[in-house]
């Protein structure tokens, strides 16, 4: 991993992979599913763990796609202006990660 990648957060790296793979659109079918799965893998590898919780980030995106599309569009617009700005995608992934981890907390605090 090069030095500039090491200076980026795991969320940033996942956001970049998610945006860029969708941008180059190499697959005729399943591009979104593949991009989401790969970005999630990048996040897990960058963190060094398999993320716990249910309703993973890719699952959450697949059930509510509009915020995902809006984040992709925001990154595309910035790119058209010559700027790499993944802020909206990072915010989205961060919120979805928090939601995924909330399920772990709920399981840990529920009576059995």
Secondary structure, 3 states (H helix, E strand, C coil): CCHHHHCCCHHHHHHHHHHHHHHHCCCCCCHHHHHHHHHHHHHHHHHCCCCCCCCCHHHHHHHCCHHHHHHHHHHHHHHHCCCCCCHHHHHHHHHHHHHHHHHHHHHHHCCC
